[in-house]
Amino acid sequence: LMKQNALYQKSQDGQSGYDTRFVTKLLRNYRSHPAILKIPNELFYENELQVFANQMEREAFCHWEHLPKK
């Protein structure tokens, strides 16, 4: 949609950004690890996506004994 429909494309009149009537971007992520967000942040969010996930919560199960692979 963002490539084929003008409603979802960036403004072409010299202004930066999208028409907020049609595109709303999540800019704060409260769930994911920064490594998981790296690629979508670069490809779709123009590095505007911010990590707000609590480190203790997002890493709570990283060393869980029942993980098939650590």
FIKOLZA-1660 file (N, C-alpha, C; in steps of 0.1 Angstrom, whole numbers, plus 5000, padded with zeros to 4 digits):
% residues 70
   i   px   py   pz ch aa at
   1 5008 4988 5000  A  L  N
   1 5000 5000 5000  A  L CA
   1 5008 5013 5000  A  L  C
   2 5019 5012 5008  A  M  N
   2 5027 5025 5009  A  M CA
   2 5035 5028 4996  A  M  C
   3 5036 5018 4987  A  K  N
   3 5043 5021 4974  A  K CA
   3 5033 5024 4963  A  K  C
   4 5021 5019 4964  A  Q  N
   4 5012 5019 4953  A  Q CA
   4 5000 5029 4955  A  Q  C
   5 4998 5033 4967  A  N  N
   5 4986 5042 4970  A  N CA
   5 4991 5055 4975  A  N  C
   6 4988 5066 4968  A  A  N
   6 4993 5079 4972  A  A CA
   6 4989 5084 4986  A  A  C
   7 4978 5078 4991  A  L  N
   7 4973 5082 5005  A  L CA
   7 4983 5078 5015  A  L  C
   8 4991 5067 5013  A  Y  N
   8 5000 5062 5022  A  Y CA
   8 5015 5065 5020  A  Y  C
   9 5017 5074 5010  A  Q  N
   9 5031 5078 5007  A  Q CA
   9 5035 5090 5014  A  Q  C
  10 5048 5092 5015  A  K  N
  10 5053 5105 5021  A  K CA
  10 5049 5116 5012  A  K  C
  11 5048 5128 5018  A  S  N
  11 5045 5140 5011  A  S CA
  11 5056 5143 5001  A  S  C
  12 5052 5147 4989  A  Q  N
  12 5061 5150 4978  A  Q CA
  12 5063 5165 4977  A  Q  C
  13 5057 5173 4985  A  D  N
  13 5058 5188 4984  A  D CA
  13 5069 5194 4992  A  D  C
  14 5079 5187 4995  A  G  N
  14 5090 5192 5003  A  G CA
  14 5089 5190 5018  A  G  C
  15 5077 5187 5022  A  Q  N
  15 5075 5184 5037  A  Q CA
  15 5079 5170 5040  A  Q  C
  16 5084 5168 5051  A  S  N
  16 5087 5154 5055  A  S CA
  16 5076 5147 5062  A  S  C
  17 5074 5135 5061  A  G  N
  17 5064 5127 5068  A  G CA
  17 5052 5123 5060  A  G  C
  18 5043 5117 5067  A  Y  N
  18 5031 5111 5061  A  Y CA
  18 5019 5119 5065  A  Y  C
  19 5008 5118 5057  A  D  N
  19 4996 5124 5061  A  D CA
  19 4990 5117 5073  A  D  C
  20 4989 5123 5084  A  T  N
  20 4985 5117 5097  A  T CA
  20 4971 5113 5097  A  T  C
  21 4963 5117 5087  A  R  N
  21 4949 5112 5086  A  R CA
  21 4949 5097 5081  A  R  C
  22 4960 5093 5075  A  F  N
  22 4960 5079 5069  A  F CA
  22 4971 5070 5075  A  F  C
  23 4982 5076 5080  A  V  N
  23 4993 5068 5085  A  V CA
  23 4996 5073 5100  A  V  C
  24 4995 5063 5108  A  T  N
  24 4999 5065 5122  A  T CA
  24 5010 5055 5125  A  T  C
  25 5022 5060 5130  A  K  N
  25 5033 5052 5133  A  K CA
  25 5035 5050 5148  A  K  C
  26 5036 5038 5152  A  L  N
  26 5040 5034 5166  A  L CA
  26 5054 5039 5167  A  L  C
  27 5057 5047 5177  A  L  N
  27 5071 5052 5179  A  L CA
  27 5077 5047 5192  A  L  C
  28 5069 5041 5200  A  R  N
  28 5075 5036 5213  A  R CA
  28 5070 5021 5214  A  R  C
  29 5080 5013 5216  A  N  N
  29 5077 4998 5217  A  N CA
  29 5080 4994 5231  A  N  C
  30 5070 4989 5238  A  Y  N
  30 5072 4985 5252  A  Y CA
  30 5073 4970 5254  A  Y  C
  31 5076 4962 5243  A  R  N
  31 5076 4948 5245  A  R CA
  31 5089 4941 5240  A  R  C
  32 5095 4946 5229  A  S  N
  32 5105 4938 5222  A  S CA
  32 5119 4942 5226  A  S  C
  33 5128 4933 5224  A  H  N
  33 5143 4935 5226  A  H CA
  33 5148 4944 5215  A  H  C
  34 5157 4953 5217  A  P  N
  34 5162 4962 5207  A  P CA
  34 5167 4954 5194  A  P  C
  35 5173 4942 5196  A  A  N
  35 5178 4935 5185  A  A CA
  35 5167 4931 5175  A  A  C
  36 5156 4928 5181  A  I  N
  36 5144 4924 5173  A  I CA
  36 5139 4936 5165  A  I  C
  37 5139 4947 5171  A  L  N
  37 5134 4959 5164  A  L CA
  37 5143 4966 5155  A  L  C
  38 5156 4962 5154  A  K  N
  38 5166 4969 5146  A  K CA
  38 5162 4969 5131  A  K  C
  39 5159 4958 5125  A  I  N
  39 5156 4958 5111  A  I CA
  39 5143 4966 5108  A  I  C
  40 5132 4963 5115  A  P  N
  40 5120 4971 5111  A  P CA
  40 5122 4986 5114  A  P  C
  41 5130 4989 5124  A  N  N
  41 5132 5003 5127  A  N CA
  41 5140 5010 5115  A  N  C
  42 5149 5003 5109  A  E  N
  42 5157 5008 5098  A  E CA
  42 5148 5008 5085  A  E  C
  43 5141 4997 5083  A  L  N
  43 5134 4996 5070  A  L CA
  43 5121 5004 5069  A  L  C
  44 5113 5005 5080  A  F  N
  44 5100 5011 5080  A  F CA
  44 5098 5023 5088  A  F  C
  45 5106 5025 5099  A  Y  N
  45 5104 5036 5108  A  Y CA
  45 5114 5047 5107  A  Y  C
  46 5123 5046 5097  A  E  N
  46 5134 5056 5096  A  E CA
  46 5141 5059 5109  A  E  C
  47 5144 5049 5116  A  N  N
  47 5151 5050 5129  A  N CA
  47 5144 5058 5140  A  N  C
  48 5130 5059 5138  A  E  N
  48 5122 5067 5148  A  E CA
  48 5117 5058 5159  A  E  C
  49 5117 5045 5157  A  L  N
  49 5112 5036 5167  A  L CA
  49 5121 5036 5180  A  L  C
  50 5115 5037 5191  A  Q  N
  50 5123 5038 5204  A  Q CA
  50 5119 5026 5212  A  Q  C
  51 5129 5020 5219  A  V  N
  51 5127 5009 5228  A  V CA
  51 5124 5014 5242  A  V  C
  52 5112 5010 5247  A  F  N
  52 5108 5014 5260  A  F CA
  52 5105 5002 5269  A  F  C
  53 5109 4990 5264  A  A  N
  53 5106 4978 5271  A  A CA
  53 5116 4977 5283  A  A  C
  54 5110 4974 5294  A  N  N
  54 5118 4972 5307  A  N CA
  54 5128 4961 5305  A  N  C
  55 5141 4963 5307  A  Q  N
  55 5151 4953 5304  A  Q CA
  55 5149 4941 5312  A  Q  C
  56 5145 4942 5325  A  M  N
  56 5143 4930 5334  A  M CA
  56 5132 4922 5328  A  M  C
  57 5121 4928 5324  A  E  N
  57 5110 4921 5319  A  E CA
  57 5112 4914 5305  A  E  C
  58 5119 4921 5296  A  R  N
  58 5121 4915 5283  A  R CA
  58 5132 4904 5283  A  R  C
  59 5140 4904 5294  A  E  N
  59 5151 4894 5294  A  E CA
  59 5148 4883 5305  A  E  C
  60 5136 4884 5311  A  A  N
  60 5133 4875 5322  A  A CA
  60 5134 4860 5319  A  A  C
  61 5131 4856 5307  A  F  N
  61 5131 4842 5303  A  F CA
  61 5143 4838 5294  A  F  C
  62 5152 4847 5293  A  C  N
  62 5164 4844 5284  A  C CA
  62 5172 4832 5289  A  C  C
  63 5172 4830 5302  A  H  N
  63 5180 4819 5307  A  H CA
  63 5171 4808 5313  A  H  C
  64 5158 4807 5309  A  W  N
  64 5149 4798 5313  A  W CA
  64 5153 4784 5310  A  W  C
  65 5154 4775 5319  A  E  N
  65 5159 4761 5317  A  E CA
  65 5152 4753 5306  A  E  C
  66 5139 4756 5303  A  H  N
  66 5131 4748 5294  A  H CA
  66 5132 4754 5279  A  H  C
  67 5140 4763 5276  A  L  N
  67 5142 4768 5263  A  L CA
  67 5149 4757 5255  A  L  C
  68 5144 4754 5242  A  P  N
  68 5151 4744 5234  A  P CA
  68 5165 4748 5230  A  P  C
  69 5166 4761 5228  A  K  N
  69 5180 4767 5224  A  K CA
  69 5182 4780 5232  A  K  C
  70 5193 4782 5237  A  K  N
  70 5196 4794 5245  A  K CA
  70 5200 4805 5236  A  K  C
% end
